[in-house]
Structures are given as structure tokens and as C-alpha cells.
């Protein structure tokens, strides 16, 4: 499992960055990016995204 970002929905608000326990979330060019090797698929970023731009793939 891992998270993915729909870049067309992401506002770059950084809410997801502070929620990620593995520091897999970064903001680059005002869009959330996921460093896949660090993502454990916990979903904390999903719950913190007000834009509904993140989801977890199984």
C-alpha cells in the first residue's frame, strides 16, 4: 500500500507534510509529492488533505 497525489487537486497547503510519520511527504513546486520508498501507506496524509487530493492504493 502507498499513497498517491492527484496533482490537479493539490493546493500545496502542506497539511499532509506534518502528518506523515515517515516524512515521505514533501512539497515541490507547490504540489505535494510522495517519496515512495518512505511511504508505508498509513493514510494519515489522506485524512489531513482538505482537497481530497491524496488516496492510498492497495
C-alpha beads as a LAMMPS data file, in Angstrom:
LAMMPS data file: protein, C-alpha beads

58 atoms
57 bonds

1 atom types
1 bond types

-500.0 500.0 xlo xhi
-500.0 500.0 ylo yhi
-500.0 500.0 zlo zhi

Masses

1 110.0

Atoms # bond

1 1 1 0.000 0.000 0.000
2 1 1 1.132 3.514 -0.745
3 1 1 -0.326 6.981 -1.100
4 1 1 -0.703 8.834 -4.393
5 1 1 -1.431 12.501 -5.061
6 1 1 -3.819 13.821 -7.701
7 1 1 -1.731 16.849 -8.645
8 1 1 -4.692 18.556 -10.328
9 1 1 -6.459 18.732 -6.942
10 1 1 -3.482 19.548 -4.695
11 1 1 -3.320 23.158 -3.489
12 1 1 0.117 22.792 -1.889
13 1 1 -1.230 23.679 1.560
14 1 1 1.304 21.385 3.297
15 1 1 -1.273 19.847 5.676
16 1 1 -0.139 16.357 4.690
17 1 1 3.559 17.046 5.315
18 1 1 3.221 17.477 9.062
19 1 1 1.020 14.402 9.419
20 1 1 3.342 11.896 7.758
21 1 1 5.132 9.827 10.422
22 1 1 7.778 8.627 7.944
23 1 1 8.445 12.069 6.390
24 1 1 7.527 10.719 2.956
25 1 1 5.532 13.834 2.016
26 1 1 7.243 16.888 0.552
27 1 1 6.046 19.968 -1.296
28 1 1 7.771 20.678 -4.591
29 1 1 6.636 23.476 -6.899
30 1 1 3.592 23.988 -4.629
31 1 1 2.393 20.396 -5.157
32 1 1 2.571 17.510 -2.675
33 1 1 4.919 14.724 -3.694
34 1 1 5.390 11.344 -2.074
35 1 1 8.814 9.810 -1.682
36 1 1 7.663 6.274 -2.442
37 1 1 10.459 4.377 -0.646
38 1 1 9.418 6.017 2.637
39 1 1 5.619 5.760 2.287
40 1 1 4.111 2.997 4.421
41 1 1 0.515 3.562 3.275
42 1 1 -0.745 4.553 6.730
43 1 1 -3.234 7.098 5.324
44 1 1 -2.571 9.935 7.777
45 1 1 -1.951 12.248 4.811
46 1 1 -5.305 11.294 3.295
47 1 1 -7.211 12.363 6.409
48 1 1 -5.360 15.666 6.581
49 1 1 -5.954 16.661 2.961
50 1 1 -8.812 19.141 2.713
51 1 1 -8.696 18.994 -1.068
52 1 1 -9.177 15.198 -1.202
53 1 1 -6.118 15.052 -3.445
54 1 1 -4.498 12.045 -1.762
55 1 1 -5.581 8.433 -1.636
56 1 1 -3.976 5.147 -0.676
57 1 1 -3.561 2.394 -3.242
58 1 1 -3.655 -1.183 -2.064

Bonds

1 1 1 2
2 1 2 3
3 1 3 4
4 1 4 5
5 1 5 6
6 1 6 7
7 1 7 8
8 1 8 9
9 1 9 10
10 1 10 11
11 1 11 12
12 1 12 13
13 1 13 14
14 1 14 15
15 1 15 16
16 1 16 17
17 1 17 18
18 1 18 19
19 1 19 20
20 1 20 21
21 1 21 22
22 1 22 23
23 1 23 24
24 1 24 25
25 1 25 26
26 1 26 27
27 1 27 28
28 1 28 29
29 1 29 30
30 1 30 31
31 1 31 32
32 1 32 33
33 1 33 34
34 1 34 35
35 1 35 36
36 1 36 37
37 1 37 38
38 1 38 39
39 1 39 40
40 1 40 41
41 1 41 42
42 1 42 43
43 1 43 44
44 1 44 45
45 1 45 46
46 1 46 47
47 1 47 48
48 1 48 49
49 1 49 50
50 1 50 51
51 1 51 52
52 1 52 53
53 1 53 54
54 1 54 55
55 1 55 56
56 1 56 57
57 1 57 58
